[in-house]
Amino acid sequence: MTAPSSTYRLQLSAAFPLTAAAELTPYLRELGAGAVYLSPLLRAAAGSTHGYDVVDPRVMDEERGGEDGWRTFLASARAHGLAVVVDLVPNHQGVADPAQNPAWHDLLAHGRDSAYADWFDVDWAAPGPDPVYRRFFSVSSLAGVRVEDPAVAAATHSRILRWVDEDGVGGLRVDHPDGLADPGGYLAWLRSRAPHAWILAEKILEPGETLPADWPVDGTTGYDALAEVGPLFVDPDAEDAVDRLYREATGDELDWPAHALAGKRAVATTILRPEFDRLARLAPSVPDALAALTELAVSFPVYRSYLPSSGAADLAVAVAAARARRPELAFDALLPRLTDPADELCVRFQQTTGAVMAKGVEDTAAYRYTRFVALNEVGGDPSRFGVTLDEFHAAQQRRATASMTTLSTHDTKRGEDVRARLAVLAEVPDEWAALVRLLAVEAPMPDAAMAHLLWQTVLGIGLDTPDRLHAYATKAMREAATFTGWAEPDEHAEAAVHAALDAVATRPGPRAAVEALIARIRPHGWTNALAQKLVQLTMPGVPDVYQGTEGWEDSLVDPDNRRPVDFARLRSLLAELPGPAGPPPVDGAAKLWVVSRALRLRRDRPELFTAYRRVPAHGPAADHAIAFDRGGAVTVATRLPVRLERRGGWADTVVELPDGLVDVLTGRPYGGPARLADLLDHYPVALLVPPA
């Protein structure tokens, strides 16, 4: 399968099974989607809301519709011209209830004599009545699977390969390949079994990192694109003011790299300690091997290496950093083994560094360093305050056109429209600072950095859904693990945080101050939301739309971002869109209009999206316009809208358009130099094409 024009992600569950997905296919066709992108379909733990805890990979999940639901869905998808992409979970299986997992149950009963003993990554040499096994990060209910063994891969992929060979599934999304012993080998095996599939790796790339050249995949699931698009709408010139406020309000003297290092060290020495104990047992002759391996892992600059194909330079960086901090440790004794891909220590170490990065950075440091949380996103770099136009355009010249782009996933820390609204705070630093100082007096919390995160969250979603806000606060506090945690919650401290949130919601003065700033930033947040959405949908790559994000949405981290979507409302809105004159920017209609026009254009006129060229803008407000030509389709979008408003608008700023274009959002013709004040007077974005 060639890459689809776009994908639309659906989270399946007992409450939203395959039959519901089938009923949605006419709407997705009308929206303009090219493919339906489904969450895991194989039998998961009973009651699972996400499907990543597969208990039997050989059969379809009955709660999600089973084989009958699958057939119904496939027929409907085909009838409406939609390709199908499915999420695979090769790295682990759910073992919380052994009775639900036949293979794990047999292994527990028969040990090394089990027919399934080779399926799971068990440390048979470790003592104790129960196996010691590789987990998914620190989740003991998810046991690692040895898909590096071709026999295990074949046995655990039997139904998956029938999707491709018999059911016409054209796309496969591979969950967490970094956890595998041999990601490149597994992906080569998968490619050999599905030679024509569009295969994507859920791989988080650090800034400047690229996929290993020998991976036979078409691209990533788009976190790298998110890290380029979102920061484009954050004002780089505001960094000093935002940083001063953060230091004043929290007393935090650490920068992002220091927080990342501390977060990685915290998880490596606590919840991931069993993984390092296992590594140290593989190096009994190395003095203080546990400390040396831990120091190397927390020093790793990326998720992992992929020796022998790539990563030697990253290991060298880690060794230099670790040696600078702990010169007394025996790193030289470990290096020959850590650079030998045939050595089990090398294999296990590579698997472990990814878990340290994910848990220590995404799930710890990102909740501790709260300077500007719109940048604290999966795959992002919070130390990089915004992306310039030059940097964005340069990145697009390098982007693989078959790789996915995204703004929201089931794993993002906050929804795209929340980030779009919070980005505005960088443009109103004085007003933001005044609110922070007021709330520090009116609603103090026991941890100032957590307060800084939660007040930003309040501005992002408002005060009208207190249950969601309190649930998020509990998760954020425990993930940060500075004064409470999952293992030993401090109920008294947590209660003080919840009381502060309630005080702001119920006391007239603080509530009025919060709502005043929300009202100030909301319209500019709408501008950012439309602009970043159009950019993501039209930039190089295959755009993914996470369920519900074609309308306004205010989701936070999971499970909040997996709430049921009101598809009936979205279908009604789409059916009632009035045409090129466009709807007003309320109730999600404006965003739905932009999304549907962009997706339909990519599906119906793919020849317009075969290149990338920066479109120049000239005039006093040129830095406020992001404009590019994809080979016929031209995107123009507004950035930094508050600064634009302060300078009096676009004035005489023009964008140099090709001749003979029509804006599909308004129906108006343009050609040659166009005044941005005219082009963007109805929407803060334009999507221009030559007549069909």
C-alpha positions, 0 to 999 in steps of 0.5 A, a space after each residue: 500500500 502506498 501511504 494514504 492521503 491521511 489517517 483518522 485515529 479511533 480508540 476502540 473499546 467495549 464502549 466503542 467497538 468495531 461496529 461503532 467504527 463501521 457506522 462512522 465510516 460515512 462521516 470519515 469519508 465525508 470529512 475527507 480521511 484517507 484511512 481509518 487508523 485503529 487502536 489494538 484489536 487483539 484480545 486484551 485484558 477484560 475491561 481494557 480501555 486501550 487494548 495495549 495489554 494484549 493477553 492472546 495475540 492469536 484472536 480478535 478481542 470480543 469486547 471490541 467486536 470480535 471477528 463479526 465486528 471486524 467483518 462488518 467494519 471492513 465491509 463498511 470501510 471498503 464501501 466508503 473508500 477508506 484504507 485501514 491501518 492497525 496498531 500492533 503491540 509486539 513488545 509485551 503482553 498483559 499478565 495481570 490475570 494469568 488465567 486470561 493469558 493462555 501462554 503466560 498461564 502455561 508458563 507459570 504452570 510448567 516453567 522452562 518446560 512450557 511450550 511458551 517458555 520462549 515467548 516471554 523475556 524471562 530471567 530464568 537464572 534469577 531465584 524465587 518462586 515466580 519468574 523475574 521478567 522484563 516488563 514494559 517500563 515499570 508496569 509489572 502487569 505487562 511482560 516482555 515478549 521475545 519477538 527477536 525469535 522468528 518462531 515467537 514472532 510468527 506465533 504471535 503475529 498469526 492473526 496480524 499477518 492474516 489482516 494483511 494477506 486476507 483482509 486487505 489491511 494496508 498499514 501497520 503501526 508498530 508500538 514501542 519498537 525501542 523495547 525490543 531486543 532487536 528492533 531492526 531485525 523485527 522490523 525486517 522480519 515484519 517487512 518480509 511478511 508484509 512487503 507492500 504495507 505502509 509500516 510506521 514505527 512509534 519512535 520518539 526522536 530527540 532533536 537532530 536524531 533520525 531513524 536508523 537507516 536500515 529500518 525498513 519502515 516508511 516513517 514514524 508516528 509523528 511526534 517529531 512533526 509535533 515538536 516542529 509545529 507546536 513551538 512554531 506558535 510560541 514567541 521565542 522573544 518571550 523566553 527571558 520574561 517567562 523564565 524570570 517568572 518561573 524562577 520567581 514563582 517556584 524557586 526552581 534553579 534547575 534547567 531542563 537538562 538537569 531536570 531530565 537527568 534527575 528524573 532519569 536517575 530517580 526512576 533508574 534507582 527506584 521503579 526500574 531498579 530490577 532492570 539494572 539488577 538484571 544488567 549487573 548480574 550479567 557483569 559479575 566481574 566488573 566492580 560496582 557494575 550496578 552503579 556504572 550501568 545506571 550512570 551510563 543509562 541516565 547519561 544517554 542523550 537519546 532513547 537508545 542505540 541500535 548497534 551495530 547499525 547506529 548509536 555508537 556516537 550516542 554511547 560515546 556521549 553517555 560514557 563521557 558524561 558519566 565519566 565526568 560525574 563518576 570517574 571512579 567507576 569502571 566504564 572501560 571494563 564495560 565498554 567492550 561488552 556494551 559495544 558488542 551486539 552479540 553480547 547479552 549485556 549490550 542487548 539488555 542495556 539498549 532495551 533499558 535506556 529507552 525505559 529510563 528515558 520514557 519514565 524519567 523524562 516524559 513521566 517525571 521531569 515533564 511534571 517537575 520542570 513547569 516553566 511553560 508546559 505547552 512545550 512539555 510534550 512527548 518528543 519535545 524539548 522544553 529547553 527550546 523556547 519556540 521554533 523560528 520560521 527559518 528552522 521550521 522551513 528547514 525541517 520540512 525540507 528534510 521531512 519524509 513524505 510517507 512519515 506520519 504527522 500529528 498534533 494529538 495522540 492517545 499519549 500526548 500530555 495535553 490536547 492540541 487546542 490546550 497547547 494552542 491556548 497556552 502558547 498565547 501566555 508567552 505573548 502576555 507575560 505581564 498579565 500571566 505574571 500578575 495572575 501567578 502572583 495573585 494565586 500564590 497568595 489566594 490559593 497557595 499550594 505545598 509545591 510551587 512548581 506543581 502550582 505553576 503547572 496546575 495554574 497553566 492547566 486551569 487556563 488551558 481548560 477552564 474551571 467548569 469541569 472540576 472532576 477532570 481537573 482534580 483527576 489530572 492534578 492527582 496524576 500530575 502530582 504523583 508522576 512528578 513524585 516530589 512530595 507525593 507519589 504512586 507508591 506512597 501518596 501523601 494524602 495531606 499534601 494532595 488534599 491541600 492542592 485540591 483545596 487550592 483548586 477548589 478555592 480558585 473555582 469558588 472564591 469570586 476574586 480568584 475565579 474572576 481573575 482566572 476567567 479574565 485571563 482566559 477571556 483575554 487569551 481565548 480568541 488568540 488560542 483559536 487563531 493558534 489552533 486553526 493555524 497549527 492544524 492547517 500547517 500540520 494537515 498540509 506540511 510534508 508527511 501523512 496527516 493524522 487526526 486523532 479522534 474528535 480533534 477536528 473540532 475544538 477539544 480540551 483534553 489532558 493526559 490519558 485517560 482524559 484524552 480517551 473520553 468518548 467523542 460526541 460523534 453525533 454532534 460532529 456529524 451534525 456540524 459537518 452536515 450543516 457547514 454552510 459552504 465557502 462563506 464559512 461558519 463563525 469560529 464557535 462550537 468547533 465549526 471553524 476548525 471542522 471546516 478547515 480540517 474537512 477542506 484540507 483532508 478532502 484536498 489531500 485525498 482528491 488532489 494529491 498532485 498538489 502535495 508533491 513538493 515543498 517551497 517556502 512562500 515569501 512574505 514582505 512587510 512589517 508583519 512578515 514574521 507573523 505569516 507561515 506560508 509554503 507551497 506544496 506543489 500547487 496547494 499553498 498554505 498561509 497561516 497566522 502566528 503570534 497573534 497578540 504581537 500582531 494585534 499590538 502592532 496594528 495588524 498586517 498593515 501593508 504586509 503581502 505574501 507572494 502567491 502564484 497566479 490563478 489561485 482560489 482559497 478553498 476556505 472562502 472561495 475567493 480568487 487570488 494571484 500574485 502579491 496579496 495583502 495579508 489583511 485581505 487574505 486573512 480577514 475571515 479566517 486566520 488561515 488560507 488554503 489556496 489552490 489552482 482551479 480543478 
